[in-house]
Amino acid sequence: MEQAIIISRLLDKYEKSRHLTAPGTTGRRVMLRVEKRELPEYNYEDAAIRARYNRAAHKLERAQLVSTEWVTAKPVISSVILNLDKLEPCYALAGRTHPRELASRAVALLSSRLGQAATPWIAVWRDEAVRQASQNLRMPFPCKSLPLLEDLVAALAAYDALEGRPIAMRVLSSQCFHDSKLFERELRDPFLKIAQKHDHALAEACGQAPMDMRAQLAFLGIHTQPELYALAGSCKLHTAAGIIDVAAAGSYGLELPSSVIDLITAVDLRCTQRVTFIENKTNYTAYLVSEMQPGELVVYHGGFLSAQKRRLFGMIAGAAPPETQLRFWADIDLGGFRMFTQLRELIPQLVPMRMSAESVTAHRYTGLRRSRSYLTRLRQARPEFPTFSDAIEKILEYGVTIEQESFLS
C-alpha cells in the first residue's frame, strides 16, 4: 500500500507539470519533499510508519521507479524523485491510466457520439472539449473522470436526437441509463454548466431574471413536470379532438400543460382586437379581474421563453389579425427591456405597455433603489434599447427601477 501511495503522489505532481504536456522541455525533477509535507502520510516521528515507508521507498528504488534522498545520518527520507523513464510501470503499480490514454479515449468518445450533433451549443462544447483533451491531456470541462464523461456524452447525444422536442427529465434518464434518477443525481449540474456557458439564449435568459435549475432545464425543453401556460380571454385553440374556448373560463383563465402545445392545430383570434403579454403572475391575475376587456387575450409571459412557450406565443402572434394590438408589460428595468426585445424578435409588431418614462415618474416613490454599478450598466446598455431610451433617462435621474407590483399599490 505504501508503494502505491508514494507513486500516486508522484504521479499527481507529474500530471501537473510540463513533463506531461511538453516532455523534454524542462529539467525540473518530479519529486516529493518531506519537509514541505508533500508526502503527508510519511509520519517519520512514528517509528512503525517511518519503517513501512522506508521499506517501500527502498523497494521502489530497487525497481528503478524512483530515487531517494535521505536526511544526513538519520533513517528519514528527505525526498523521493520519480524516474520519468519508468512511467508505464508506475501507472500500473498505482492502478491508474496515463492522461494521454484517457485523453485519447475522450476524443474518440466525443467524436463518435457527438460528431454529428446538430444542437449548436453541444457542437461548440464538443469542439472545445476535443481541443482541451488533445492539447492539455485533461478531462474536458466539467468532467473529472472518464465514466462521468461517458454518461454526460450519452445524455447530450440523447438530448440532441430530440431535435428540440420536449421531454421529461426522468424519461430522458430512463431512456439513457435505465435509471430514472441518474440524470438528476449525477448529470444535471454538469449538463447545465455546459449549456450555461455555450447556449447564448439560456445565458441571456438567466441574465434577465434569476432562474433556478428547474427553470433552466425547462428552458432547454427538459421538464421535471410539464410547464403550465396561463392565458385568458378571447381565443380558441383547435386540436384534433375538438376546440378549447379560452373565453369560457372568464376572468379565471386556463392553464395549459406544455404537452398540449403539440396537439394544437390552429389558433383562432378572429374575434380578438388586442393581445396583452404580462410578465408577472401577480399582475396577470389582477389584470384579469379588473382590466381585461371583451375581445382581449391576456397571456402570462413568465420571464423566459422555453421552446414550447416560444412555439405557443408564435402561434398566437401568427394567428392575430393585422389590426390586432400586441402589447408587453414587464418591470421597467434591464430585465424587462431584455425580455421585451427577445419577445419582439418573435413578434415584430409588439409594443411596450406601462413601461414609459411617464410610468417611471409616476411610480418613482415606490421604485426599487438601484446601486451605482447597476445604473452604470444600464447607462452602458442604453443603446441596445432605443424603445426605452426616455424611460432609462428617468431611471438614471431618479436612481430607481419600477417593479410591476408598484402599479397595484
C-alpha positions, 0 to 999 in steps of 0.5 A: 500500500505504501508503494502505491501511495508514494507513486500516486503522489508522484504521479499527481505532481507529474500530471501537473507539470510540463513533463506531461504536456511538453516532455523534454522541455524542462529539467525540473525533477518530479519529486516529493519533499518531506519537509514541505509535507508533500508526502503527508502520510510519511509520519517519520516521528512514528517509528512503525510508519517511518519503517513501512515507508522506508521499506517501500521507498527502498523497494521502489528504488530497487525497481528503478521507479524512483530515487531517494534522498535521505536526511544526513545520518538519520533513517528519514527520507528527505525526498523521493524523485520519480524516474520519468523513464519508468512511467508505464510501470508506475501507472500500473503499480498505482492502478491508474491510466496515463492522461494521454490514454484517457485523453485519447479515449475522450476524443474518440468518445466525443467524436463518435457520439457527438460528431454529428450533433446538430444542437449548436451549443453541444457542437461548440462544447464538443469542439472545445472539449476535443481541443482541451483533451488533445492539447492539455491531456485533461478531462474536458470541462466539467468532467473529472473522470472518464465514466462521468464523461461517458454518461454526460456524452450519452445524455447530450447525444440523447438530448440532441436526437430530440431535435428540440422536442420536449421531454421529461427529465426522468424519461430522458434518464430512463431512456439513457441509463435505465435509471430514472434518477441518474440524470438528476443525481449525477448529470444535471449540474454538469449538463447545465454548466455546459449549456450555461456557458455555450447556449447564448439564449439560456445565458441571456435568459438567466441574465434577465431574471434569476432562474433556478435549475428547474427553470433552466432545464425547462428552458432547454425543453427538459421538464421535471413536470410539464410547464403550465401556460396561463392565458385568458380571454378571447381565443380558441385553440383547435386540436384534433379532438375538438376546440378549447374556448379560452373565453369560457373560463372568464376572468379565471383563465386556463392553464395549459400543460406544455404537452398540449402545445403539440396537439394544437392545430390552429389558433383562432383570434378572429374575434380578438382586437388586442393581445396583452403579454404580462410578465408577472403572475401577480399582475396577470391575475389582477389584470384579469379581474379588473382590466381585461376587456371583451375581445382581449387575450391576456397571456402570462409571459413568465420571464423566459421563453422555453421552446414550447412557450416560444412555439405557443406565443408564435402561434398566437402572434401568427394567428392575430389579425393585422389590426390586432394590438400586441402589447408587453408589460414587464418591470421597467428595468434591464430585465424587462427591456431584455425580455421585451426585445427577445419577445419582439424578435418573435413578434415584430409588431409588439409594443411596450405597455406601462413601461414609459418614462411617464410610468417611471415618474409616476411610480418613482416613490415606490421604485426599487433603489438601484446601486451605482454599478447597476445604473452604470450598466444600464447607462452602458446598455442604453443603446441596445434599447432605443424603445426605452431610451426616455424611460432609462433617462428617468431611471438614471435621474431618479436612481430607481427601477419600477417593479410591476407590483408598484402599479397595484399599490 
